[in-house]
Amino acid sequence: LPVIAGTAWRLSAWYRTNPSIDHGIAFRVQYSNDYAHPTSILENAPATTSWQSVSGSVTVPQGAVTMGILLYVCYPGLATTAYWDDVTATPA
C-alpha cells in the first residue's frame, strides 16, 4: 500500500487454523525502507478452529513509501492450515 511517513494506520483481520495450534500465527506490517524489522500486530500467537479477530495500530516510519501486510504461520513444520479473512488497513 502506498503510505506517507508519520501517518497512523489501523489494521484488523480475522483468522483461524485447522487444527488448532498453541503458537505460530503472525500478523506483521513491513515497510519499504526496512524489510528487516517488521512491526508485529500478532506474533507467534495461538489459534483455534473458531474465527478470532485481531487489530492494532502502526505509525509509518520516516523514509517509508509503501507498507505490506504479512499473514503467516511462523513455523513451516507445524501441521496446520491458517485461514485469514476481512483483512483491512485504514488510515487512523
CORJO-V894384 format. One record per residue. N is the residue number from 1. RES is the residue in one letter. NEAR is the number of other ideal C-beta (glycine too) atoms within 8 Angstrom. D_FIRST is the distance of its C-alpha to the first C-alpha in Angstrom with 1 decimal. Layout:
# CORJO-V894384
n={N N}
res={RES RES}
near={NEAR NEAR}
d_first={D_FIRST D_FIRST}
This chain:
# CORJO-V894384
n={1 2 3 4 5 6 7 8 9 10 11 12 13 14 15 16 17 18 19 20 21 22 23 24 25 26 27 28 29 30 31 32 33 34 35 36 37 38 39 40 41 42 43 44 45 46 47 48 49 50 51 52 53 54 55 56 57 58 59 60 61 62 63 64 65 66 67 68 69 70 71 72 73 74 75 76 77 78 79 80 81 82 83 84 85 86 87 88 89 90 91 92}
res={L P V I A G T A W R L S A W Y R T N P S I D H G I A F R V Q Y S N D Y A H P T S I L E N A P A T T S W Q S V S G S V T V P Q G A V T M G I L L Y V C Y P G L A T T A Y W D D V T A T P A}
near={7 4 12 5 10 6 10 9 15 12 16 10 14 10 15 12 15 8 7 10 12 4 9 13 16 14 14 12 13 11 16 8 8 10 7 3 5 9 9 8 11 10 7 7 10 9 13 8 7 5 7 9 7 12 9 10 9 11 8 13 9 6 8 13 8 9 14 8 12 10 10 7 12 10 7 4 4 9 4 12 5 12 8 8 8 6 10 8 9 7 6 7}
d_first={0.0 3.8 6.3 10.1 12.4 14.7 12.8 13.2 11.2 13.1 12.3 14.9 16.2 19.6 21.1 24.5 26.3 29.5 31.7 31.0 30.3 31.2 28.3 25.3 22.2 19.0 15.7 13.8 10.7 10.4 9.5 9.9 13.3 14.7 14.4 17.9 17.3 14.7 15.1 16.9 16.8 19.5 21.4 24.3 25.0 27.5 26.9 29.4 29.8 29.1 25.7 24.4 21.7 19.7 17.6 16.8 15.2 13.6 13.7 11.4 14.0 15.5 14.4 10.7 8.4 5.3 5.1 6.3 8.7 12.2 15.0 18.4 22.1 22.9 26.2 26.6 30.2 29.8 31.3 28.8 26.0 23.0 21.6 18.4 17.9 16.2 13.1 11.3 8.9 10.5 11.1 14.6}
